[in-house]
Amino acid sequence: MPLLAALMERFAKDRPFDALSIAACLHITAETAMLVRLLRAGGAAVSLAASNPLSTQDDIAAALAIRYGIAVFARAGVDRRGYYRHIELALNETPPGPDLVIDDGGDLVNTLHTRAAALLPSVKGGCESTTTGVIRLRRMAAEGALAFPVIAANDTPAKRLVDNTCGTGQSAIDGILRATNTLLAGKTVVVAGFGASGRGVAERARGFGAQVIVTEIDPVRALDASLRGFRVLPMAQAAPLGEVFVTATGSVDVINADHLAVMRDGAILANAGHFDVEIDVRALAGLAVAVHPDVRPHVDAYELGDGRTLLLLAEGRVVNLVAAEGHPPEVMDLAFGIEALALAWLAGAVLTGNTGLTGNTGGTLPAGVHEVPADIDAEAASLVLATTGTSFDTLTPAQLSYRESWRIGSLSCGSSQARLPGLRRDGDGRGAGGQRPGQDHPSDQPDRVDEVPPPGGRRQREHHREPEREAPGHGPRVGRRPEDERHGEADPGRDQQADRGPVARHPGHGQQVPGQRAGRGRLVAGQAEREEHGVLQERVRVE
């Protein structure tokens, strides 16, 4: 993870989190361990809880606690009660409460505002990593319930592209394939939701040869899916057709009892969203007469009363982290890099009172959901490109001036309108060499298409002149050509009919010689016959 490694050196020098405590609720994976170590290098005291008990890697949790002194509260497979208890312990690790928080799904912020509201006065701000969490936070802010500013780290263009579209698209399909070992080619895959994540899943499934159906509630996204070549249907119509279902909406009951009742035997159900609410697992259990857990790792078979069997992956939880390894490190490198930079910016804002936000006259960041500053997103993307050896263009002074001015349109060389400061001028509107653009055009060449003489005219004579005529027998001799030898046509008379005498002159550039054999698409006569009978009417220049 080269981006986080580069930021590790910067944070160790600048110490943006000195004297600050950070409570985090994240997936406990090797990639998360790099982020936590980065925060520690920046001077923070970090406490960590798991954002999903099925994604927790116990060896990573132990290594963070023993080797790096992180207060970790997480264990794989813990029940719902233990899950929320771990979040509360992480929040209470540094009394009177954390200065900053990092959340993945919104459970930590939700707990702060409900079960641990006494800690709210100490919290200066936080970051949210996922679409589901940002949706929850915006609902809180709309109701006036959110007590501190939160940066929507999920919503930057770079993170949506790399994390949601590329990361979720690949890792969700990876989880389905690892769990089921099914062949996607030729199967009908139904993708619920065509946001950044759903689009990635749909495109990757199509890349495997699947026939993809998209379901959506947003007409613009539905139009987007349709224009990209996907079939768009309501879930009620897609349910009887699908063989593999993937939800990626952040909503609830996307696949409900009515849909389950009409699905094919052997249909596979997977969720790429954060919480286990998109597939109505309770309704599925109610329809089943028998449940066979772990028929394969992370695959539960629900046997229905009519003899059909539906296969639920990862208990309806996020399939890429339960049945596979989540996003590749390259994806999380960028995602966590953006989050670390945003959190460092937020720490500076809450400590100095200088947010750098245009129009924010109060000097502090107000409570609510805020976007990541665009320069942070661009910086993270640039650092990732630098680690891969990729370079890109930058704007010239002339281009910057053109973009920043509304007065400049098309530039007239001789007019007095505004000049671009970055555009080189020598003299009165002249470029290099004292000439205006196009001044070096030859004076004898026409400026307009309709002034160009037709073929055969004075200026076109060199290319379209009428052939010069000479008396028979006075043209230059034409040497033997290799293709004549290959096709057996170099010797007079070979495989040719008897010559029928001279033919009438043809008005074109060539002559038709009847009765002679065509070679390589041309009428070819022996050299001796052409000179003897005078049928050669145009000069042949042989180089």
C-alpha positions as CSV (number, residue, x, y, z in Angstrom):
1,M,0.0,0.0,0.0
2,P,2.4,2.7,-1.3
3,L,0.1,5.7,-0.6
4,L,-0.3,4.9,3.1
5,A,3.4,4.2,3.3
6,A,4.2,7.6,1.8
7,L,1.7,9.3,4.2
8,M,3.3,7.4,7.1
9,E,6.5,9.4,6.7
10,R,4.6,12.7,6.3
11,F,2.4,12.1,9.4
12,A,5.3,10.9,11.5
13,K,7.0,14.3,10.8
14,D,3.9,16.6,10.9
15,R,2.1,14.8,13.8
16,P,-1.4,16.1,12.7
17,F,-3.2,14.1,15.5
18,D,-0.9,15.0,18.5
19,A,-2.9,15.0,21.8
20,L,-6.0,13.7,20.0
21,S,-7.9,10.4,20.6
22,I,-9.7,8.6,17.7
23,A,-12.4,6.0,18.1
24,A,-12.8,3.8,15.0
25,C,-15.4,1.3,13.9
26,L,-14.0,-0.5,10.8
27,H,-13.6,-3.9,9.2
28,I,-10.7,-5.6,11.1
29,T,-8.5,-6.6,8.1
30,A,-4.8,-6.2,7.2
31,E,-5.7,-3.1,5.1
32,T,-7.4,-1.5,8.1
33,A,-4.3,-2.2,10.2
34,M,-2.3,0.0,7.9
35,L,-4.7,2.9,8.4
36,V,-4.6,2.4,12.2
37,R,-0.8,2.4,12.2
38,L,-0.9,5.6,10.1
39,L,-3.1,7.3,12.7
40,R,-0.8,6.2,15.4
41,A,2.2,7.6,13.5
42,G,0.4,10.9,13.3
43,G,0.2,11.1,17.1
44,A,-3.3,9.8,17.8
45,A,-4.4,7.4,20.6
46,V,-6.6,4.9,18.7
47,S,-9.3,2.6,20.0
48,L,-10.9,0.2,17.4
49,A,-14.1,-1.9,17.2
50,A,-15.3,-4.1,14.3
51,S,-18.0,-2.8,11.9
52,N,-19.0,-6.4,11.0
53,P,-18.3,-9.5,13.2
54,L,-18.2,-11.8,10.2
55,S,-15.4,-9.8,8.5
56,T,-13.2,-9.6,11.6
57,Q,-9.8,-11.3,11.3
58,D,-8.8,-12.4,14.8
59,D,-5.1,-12.6,13.9
60,I,-5.1,-9.0,12.7
61,A,-6.9,-7.8,15.9
62,A,-4.4,-9.6,18.1
63,A,-1.4,-8.2,16.2
64,L,-2.7,-4.6,16.5
65,A,-3.2,-5.1,20.2
66,I,0.1,-6.8,21.0
67,R,2.6,-5.3,18.6
68,Y,1.2,-1.8,18.2
69,G,-0.6,-1.1,21.5
70,I,-4.0,-0.4,19.9
71,A,-7.0,-0.9,22.1
72,V,-9.0,-3.4,19.9
73,F,-12.5,-4.6,20.8
74,A,-13.4,-7.2,18.2
75,R,-13.8,-10.9,17.8
76,A,-14.9,-12.9,14.8
77,G,-18.5,-14.3,14.9
78,V,-19.6,-12.3,18.0
79,D,-23.4,-11.9,18.4
80,R,-25.3,-8.7,18.0
81,R,-25.2,-7.8,21.7
82,G,-21.5,-8.3,21.9
83,Y,-21.0,-6.3,18.7
84,Y,-22.6,-3.2,20.1
85,R,-20.9,-3.7,23.5
86,H,-17.5,-3.6,21.7
87,I,-18.4,-0.3,20.0
88,E,-19.3,1.2,23.4
89,L,-16.0,0.0,24.9
90,A,-14.1,1.7,22.0
91,L,-15.9,5.0,22.6
92,N,-15.2,4.9,26.4
93,E,-11.5,3.9,26.0
94,T,-10.3,7.5,26.4
95,P,-12.4,9.5,28.9
96,P,-14.2,11.9,28.6
97,G,-14.6,10.5,25.1
98,P,-12.9,10.6,21.7
99,D,-11.9,13.8,19.9
100,L,-12.5,12.3,16.4
101,V,-14.3,9.3,15.1
102,I,-14.1,7.1,12.0
103,D,-17.1,5.0,11.1
104,D,-18.0,2.4,8.5
105,G,-21.7,2.0,8.2
106,G,-22.9,4.5,10.9
107,D,-23.2,2.2,13.9
108,L,-20.5,4.1,15.9
109,V,-22.1,7.5,15.3
110,N,-25.5,6.1,16.0
111,T,-24.3,4.6,19.3
112,L,-22.8,7.9,20.3
113,H,-26.1,9.7,19.8
114,T,-28.2,7.0,21.6
115,R,-26.4,4.8,24.2
116,A,-23.4,7.0,24.7
117,A,-24.8,10.6,24.4
118,A,-22.8,11.7,27.4
119,L,-19.6,11.5,25.3
120,L,-20.9,13.8,22.6
121,P,-19.5,17.1,24.0
122,S,-15.9,15.9,23.5
123,V,-16.4,14.8,19.9
124,K,-15.1,17.5,17.4
125,G,-15.8,15.6,14.2
126,G,-15.5,12.4,12.2
127,C,-15.3,10.6,8.9
128,E,-17.7,8.1,7.3
129,S,-16.4,5.4,4.9
130,T,-19.4,3.9,3.2
131,T,-22.5,4.8,1.2
132,T,-24.8,3.2,3.7
133,G,-23.3,5.2,6.5
134,V,-23.5,8.5,4.6
135,I,-27.1,7.9,3.9
136,R,-27.8,7.4,7.6
137,L,-25.8,10.5,8.5
138,R,-27.7,12.7,6.0
139,R,-31.0,11.5,7.5
140,M,-29.7,12.5,11.0
141,A,-28.6,15.9,9.7
142,A,-31.9,16.5,8.0
143,E,-33.7,15.9,11.4
144,G,-31.2,18.1,13.2
145,A,-30.0,15.1,15.3
146,L,-26.3,15.1,14.2
147,A,-24.3,16.8,16.9
148,F,-20.9,17.3,15.1
149,P,-19.4,17.7,11.6
150,V,-18.8,14.5,9.6
151,I,-16.8,14.2,6.4
152,A,-18.4,12.0,3.8
153,A,-15.1,10.3,2.7
154,N,-17.1,7.8,0.6
155,D,-18.5,10.5,-1.7
156,T,-15.3,11.7,-3.5
157,P,-15.1,11.0,-7.3
158,A,-11.9,9.0,-6.9
159,K,-13.2,6.8,-4.1
160,R,-16.5,6.1,-5.9
161,L,-14.6,5.1,-9.0
162,V,-11.9,3.0,-7.3
163,D,-13.6,1.7,-4.2
164,N,-17.2,1.3,-5.1
165,T,-17.2,0.6,-8.9
166,C,-13.9,-1.2,-9.3
167,G,-13.5,-2.6,-5.7
168,T,-17.0,-3.7,-5.0
169,G,-17.6,-4.9,-8.6
170,Q,-14.6,-7.2,-8.4
171,S,-14.8,-8.4,-4.8
172,A,-18.5,-9.1,-4.8
173,I,-18.2,-11.3,-7.8
174,D,-15.2,-12.9,-6.2
175,G,-17.2,-13.7,-3.1
176,I,-20.0,-15.3,-5.1
177,L,-17.5,-17.4,-7.1
178,R,-15.6,-18.6,-4.0
179,A,-18.7,-19.5,-2.2
180,T,-20.6,-21.3,-5.0
181,N,-18.0,-22.2,-7.7
182,T,-20.8,-21.4,-10.2
183,L,-20.3,-20.6,-13.8
184,L,-21.6,-17.1,-14.5
185,A,-21.3,-17.3,-18.3
186,G,-24.8,-17.7,-19.7
187,K,-26.6,-17.2,-16.4
188,T,-29.1,-14.5,-15.7
189,V,-27.7,-12.2,-13.0
190,V,-30.0,-9.6,-11.4
191,V,-28.3,-6.6,-9.9
192,A,-30.5,-4.5,-7.5
193,G,-29.3,-0.9,-7.6
194,F,-27.2,0.9,-10.2
195,G,-25.2,3.3,-8.1
196,A,-21.4,3.2,-8.2
197,S,-21.3,-0.2,-6.6
198,G,-24.2,-1.8,-8.5
199,R,-22.7,-0.5,-11.8
200,G,-19.4,-2.2,-11.0
201,V,-21.1,-5.5,-10.1
202,A,-23.2,-5.4,-13.3
203,E,-20.3,-4.6,-15.6
204,R,-18.1,-7.4,-14.0
205,A,-20.9,-9.9,-14.3
206,R,-21.4,-9.0,-17.9
207,G,-17.6,-9.4,-18.4
208,F,-18.0,-13.0,-17.2
209,G,-20.6,-13.6,-19.9
210,A,-23.7,-13.3,-17.8
211,Q,-27.0,-11.9,-19.0
212,V,-27.5,-9.0,-16.6
213,I,-30.8,-7.4,-15.5
214,V,-30.8,-4.3,-13.4
215,T,-33.5,-3.1,-11.0
216,E,-33.7,0.5,-10.0
217,I,-36.0,3.1,-8.3
218,D,-34.1,6.1,-9.7
219,P,-35.2,7.0,-13.3
220,V,-31.8,8.6,-14.1
221,R,-29.9,5.6,-13.0
222,A,-32.4,3.3,-14.7
223,L,-31.8,5.3,-17.9
224,D,-28.0,5.0,-17.4
225,A,-28.3,1.2,-17.1
226,S,-30.4,1.0,-20.2
227,L,-28.1,3.1,-22.3
228,R,-25.2,0.9,-21.1
229,G,-27.0,-2.1,-22.6
230,F,-28.5,-3.7,-19.5
231,R,-32.1,-4.9,-19.4
232,V,-34.0,-2.8,-16.7
233,L,-37.0,-4.4,-15.0
234,P,-38.8,-4.1,-11.7
235,M,-37.7,-6.7,-9.2
236,A,-41.2,-8.4,-9.4
237,Q,-40.6,-9.1,-13.0
238,A,-36.9,-10.0,-12.6
239,A,-37.4,-12.4,-9.7
240,P,-38.7,-15.3,-11.9
241,L,-35.9,-14.8,-14.4
242,G,-32.8,-14.5,-12.3
243,E,-30.4,-17.3,-11.3
244,V,-28.0,-15.1,-9.3
245,F,-29.2,-12.0,-7.3
246,V,-26.9,-9.3,-6.0
247,T,-28.2,-6.4,-3.9
248,A,-26.3,-3.1,-3.7
249,T,-28.8,-0.5,-2.7
250,G,-28.3,0.4,1.0
251,S,-32.0,0.0,1.5
252,V,-34.2,-2.6,3.2
253,D,-36.3,-5.5,1.8
254,V,-35.0,-5.1,-1.7
255,I,-35.7,-8.8,-2.1
256,N,-38.8,-9.6,-0.1
257,A,-41.2,-12.6,0.5
258,D,-43.1,-12.0,-2.8
259,H,-39.9,-12.1,-4.8
260,L,-38.7,-15.2,-3.0
261,A,-41.9,-17.0,-3.7
262,V,-41.4,-16.9,-7.5
263,M,-37.7,-17.5,-7.8
264,R,-36.2,-20.4,-9.6
265,D,-35.0,-23.5,-7.9
266,G,-31.3,-23.1,-6.9
267,A,-31.3,-19.3,-7.2
268,I,-28.3,-17.7,-5.4
269,L,-28.9,-14.7,-3.2
270,A,-26.0,-12.4,-2.3
271,N,-25.8,-9.0,-0.7
272,A,-23.0,-6.4,-1.5
273,G,-24.5,-3.8,0.8
274,H,-23.3,-3.1,4.3
275,F,-26.1,-4.4,6.4
276,D,-28.0,-7.7,6.3
277,V,-31.4,-6.0,5.6
278,E,-31.5,-5.9,1.8
279,I,-32.5,-9.5,1.5
280,D,-35.4,-10.3,3.8
281,V,-33.7,-13.2,5.6
282,R,-36.5,-13.5,8.1
283,A,-39.1,-13.9,5.3
284,L,-36.8,-16.5,3.7
285,A,-36.7,-18.5,7.0
286,G,-40.4,-18.3,7.3
287,L,-40.9,-19.8,3.8
288,A,-38.5,-22.6,4.5
289,V,-39.4,-26.0,5.8
290,A,-35.8,-26.8,6.4
291,V,-32.5,-24.9,6.6
292,H,-29.2,-26.6,5.8
293,P,-26.4,-24.3,7.0
294,D,-22.9,-24.4,5.5
295,V,-23.6,-26.8,2.6
296,R,-20.5,-25.0,1.4
297,P,-18.5,-22.4,3.3
298,H,-20.7,-19.4,3.7
299,V,-23.6,-21.0,1.8
300,D,-26.9,-21.8,3.6
301,A,-29.6,-23.8,1.7
302,Y,-33.2,-22.9,2.4
303,E,-35.6,-25.7,1.4
304,L,-39.0,-24.4,0.6
305,G,-42.4,-26.2,0.9
306,D,-42.8,-26.6,-2.9
307,G,-39.5,-28.4,-3.3
308,R,-37.4,-25.4,-4.4
309,T,-34.1,-24.6,-2.7
310,L,-32.7,-21.1,-2.4
311,L,-29.0,-20.5,-1.6
312,L,-28.2,-17.6,0.7
313,L,-24.6,-16.4,0.9
314,A,-22.8,-15.0,3.9
315,E,-26.1,-15.0,6.0
316,G,-27.2,-12.0,3.8
317,R,-24.3,-9.9,5.0
318,V,-21.7,-8.2,2.8
319,V,-20.6,-11.0,0.6
320,N,-17.2,-9.7,-0.5
321,L,-15.9,-9.5,3.0
322,V,-17.5,-12.7,4.4
323,A,-17.0,-15.1,1.5
324,A,-13.9,-13.4,0.1
325,E,-11.1,-11.0,1.2
326,G,-12.9,-7.7,0.5
327,H,-11.3,-5.1,-1.7
328,P,-7.8,-5.6,-3.0
329,P,-5.1,-3.6,-1.1
330,E,-4.7,-1.2,-4.1
331,V,-8.3,-0.2,-3.6
332,M,-8.1,0.3,0.1
333,D,-4.8,2.2,-0.2
334,L,-6.6,5.0,-2.1
335,A,-9.8,4.8,0.1
336,F,-7.9,5.0,3.4
337,G,-5.5,7.5,2.0
338,I,-8.4,9.9,1.2
339,E,-9.9,9.2,4.7
340,A,-6.6,9.9,6.5
341,L,-6.0,13.1,4.6
342,A,-9.5,14.3,5.3
343,L,-9.2,13.4,8.9
344,A,-5.9,15.3,9.2
345,W,-7.6,18.3,7.5
346,L,-10.5,18.0,10.0
347,A,-8.1,17.8,12.9
348,G,-6.5,21.0,11.8
349,A,-9.8,22.7,11.4
350,V,-11.1,21.8,14.9
351,L,-7.8,22.6,16.6
352,T,-7.1,25.9,14.8
353,G,-10.7,27.0,13.9
354,N,-9.6,27.5,10.3
355,T,-11.6,25.3,8.0
356,G,-10.6,27.0,4.7
357,L,-14.2,26.7,3.6
358,T,-15.5,29.5,1.4
359,G,-18.4,31.3,3.0
360,N,-17.8,29.8,6.5
361,T,-17.5,33.0,8.5
362,G,-17.7,31.4,11.9
363,G,-14.2,29.9,11.6
364,T,-15.4,26.4,12.7
365,L,-17.0,23.6,10.8
366,P,-20.7,23.4,11.6
367,A,-22.5,20.1,12.5
368,G,-23.7,18.2,9.5
369,V,-22.4,16.1,6.6
370,H,-19.6,17.8,4.6
371,E,-17.8,16.8,1.4
372,V,-14.1,16.1,1.2
373,P,-12.3,19.2,-0.2
374,A,-11.6,18.6,-3.9
375,D,-7.9,19.3,-3.5
376,I,-7.6,16.4,-1.0
377,D,-9.2,14.0,-3.5
378,A,-6.9,15.3,-6.3
379,E,-3.9,14.9,-4.0
380,A,-4.7,11.3,-3.2
381,A,-5.2,10.4,-6.8
382,S,-2.0,12.2,-7.8
383,L,0.0,10.3,-5.2
384,V,-1.4,7.0,-6.3
385,L,-0.5,7.8,-9.9
386,A,3.0,8.7,-8.8
387,T,3.5,5.4,-7.1
388,T,2.6,3.6,-10.3
389,G,4.8,5.7,-12.5
390,T,1.9,7.3,-14.4
391,S,2.2,10.9,-15.5
392,F,-0.5,13.2,-16.8
393,D,-0.9,16.7,-18.4
394,T,-1.2,20.0,-16.5
395,L,-2.8,23.2,-17.7
396,T,-0.6,25.8,-19.4
397,P,-0.8,29.5,-18.3
398,A,-2.8,30.2,-21.5
399,Q,-5.2,27.4,-20.7
400,L,-5.7,28.6,-17.2
401,S,-6.4,32.1,-18.3
402,Y,-8.9,30.9,-20.9
403,R,-10.7,28.8,-18.3
404,E,-10.9,31.6,-15.8
405,S,-12.2,34.3,-18.2
406,W,-15.7,34.5,-19.6
407,R,-14.7,37.2,-22.0
408,I,-12.4,35.1,-24.2
409,G,-14.1,33.0,-26.9
410,S,-12.5,32.3,-30.3
411,L,-9.3,34.3,-30.9
412,S,-9.1,36.6,-34.0
413,C,-5.5,37.2,-35.0
414,G,-6.0,40.8,-36.0
415,S,-8.7,41.9,-33.6
416,S,-8.2,43.9,-30.4
417,Q,-10.0,41.6,-28.1
418,A,-8.4,40.2,-24.9
419,R,-5.3,38.3,-25.4
420,L,-4.3,35.2,-23.4
421,P,-1.4,36.1,-21.1
422,G,0.2,32.8,-21.7
423,L,0.0,32.9,-25.5
424,R,3.3,34.0,-27.2
425,R,3.0,37.1,-29.3
426,D,5.7,38.9,-31.3
427,G,4.6,42.3,-32.4
428,D,1.0,43.2,-33.3
429,G,-0.8,39.9,-32.9
430,R,1.9,38.0,-34.7
431,G,3.4,34.7,-33.5
432,A,6.9,33.4,-33.8
433,G,8.8,34.8,-36.8
434,G,6.5,37.8,-37.0
435,Q,3.8,36.0,-38.9
436,R,0.2,35.6,-38.2
437,P,-1.2,32.0,-38.2
438,G,-1.6,30.8,-41.8
439,Q,0.6,33.6,-43.2
440,D,3.2,31.0,-44.3
441,H,0.6,29.5,-46.7
442,P,2.0,29.6,-50.2
443,S,0.7,32.5,-52.2
444,D,0.1,30.4,-55.3
445,Q,-2.1,28.0,-53.5
446,P,-5.9,28.6,-53.3
447,D,-7.5,29.6,-50.0
448,R,-10.9,28.2,-50.7
449,V,-12.0,24.7,-51.8
450,D,-14.1,26.1,-54.7
451,E,-11.0,27.8,-56.1
452,V,-9.1,24.6,-56.7
453,P,-9.0,23.8,-60.4
454,P,-10.7,20.6,-61.5
455,P,-8.6,17.6,-62.6
456,G,-6.7,18.3,-65.8
457,G,-6.6,22.1,-65.1
458,R,-3.5,24.2,-65.2
459,R,-2.5,23.6,-61.6
460,Q,-3.4,19.9,-61.7
461,R,-1.6,19.1,-64.9
462,E,1.2,17.3,-63.2
463,H,-1.1,14.8,-61.7
464,H,-4.0,14.7,-64.1
465,R,-2.6,15.6,-67.5
466,E,-3.7,13.9,-70.7
467,P,-1.1,11.3,-71.8
468,E,1.4,12.5,-74.3
469,R,1.0,10.6,-77.6
470,E,3.9,9.3,-79.7
471,A,4.0,7.5,-82.9
472,P,3.9,3.7,-82.7
473,G,7.2,2.1,-82.2
474,H,8.9,5.1,-80.6
475,G,8.1,4.6,-77.0
476,P,10.8,3.4,-74.5
477,R,11.3,-0.3,-74.1
478,V,9.8,-1.8,-71.0
479,G,12.0,-4.2,-69.2
480,R,10.9,-7.6,-67.9
481,R,8.9,-7.4,-64.7
482,P,9.2,-10.0,-61.9
483,E,5.5,-10.5,-61.9
484,D,5.5,-11.3,-65.6
485,E,8.0,-14.1,-65.0
486,R,6.0,-15.5,-62.1
487,H,2.8,-15.6,-64.1
488,G,4.3,-16.9,-67.2
489,E,3.6,-13.8,-69.3
490,A,7.0,-12.4,-70.0
491,D,7.5,-14.3,-73.3
492,P,5.4,-13.2,-76.3
493,G,2.6,-15.6,-77.2
494,R,2.7,-17.8,-74.1
495,D,-0.8,-18.8,-73.1
496,Q,-2.2,-16.0,-75.3
497,Q,-4.6,-16.0,-78.2
498,A,-3.5,-14.8,-81.6
499,D,-3.5,-11.0,-81.9
500,R,-6.4,-9.6,-83.8
501,G,-4.7,-6.5,-85.0
502,P,-4.8,-2.9,-83.8
503,V,-7.8,-1.6,-81.9
504,A,-9.5,1.7,-82.0
505,R,-8.1,4.4,-79.7
506,H,-9.9,4.6,-76.4
507,P,-10.6,8.0,-74.8
508,G,-9.3,6.9,-71.4
509,H,-5.8,6.7,-70.1
510,G,-5.4,3.0,-71.1
511,Q,-6.2,0.8,-74.1
512,Q,-8.4,-2.2,-74.3
513,V,-6.9,-5.1,-76.1
514,P,-9.5,-7.7,-76.9
515,G,-8.8,-11.3,-77.1
516,Q,-5.7,-11.2,-74.8
517,R,-5.4,-12.8,-71.4
518,A,-5.8,-10.8,-68.2
519,G,-2.9,-11.0,-65.8
520,R,-3.2,-9.7,-62.2
521,G,-6.3,-7.7,-63.1
522,R,-4.6,-6.0,-66.2
523,L,-4.7,-6.8,-69.9
524,V,-1.1,-7.8,-70.6
525,A,0.4,-8.2,-74.1
526,G,3.9,-9.3,-74.9
527,Q,6.4,-6.5,-75.5
528,A,7.1,-7.5,-79.0
529,E,3.5,-7.6,-80.1
530,R,2.8,-4.2,-78.5
531,E,5.6,-2.5,-80.4
532,E,4.9,-4.3,-83.6
533,H,1.2,-3.5,-83.8
534,G,1.4,0.0,-82.3
535,V,-1.0,-0.4,-79.5
536,L,1.2,1.3,-76.9
537,Q,-0.4,4.8,-76.8
538,E,1.0,6.3,-73.6
539,R,4.4,6.8,-72.3
540,V,5.4,4.4,-69.5
541,R,7.9,5.7,-67.1
542,V,9.9,2.9,-65.4
543,E,11.8,3.8,-62.4
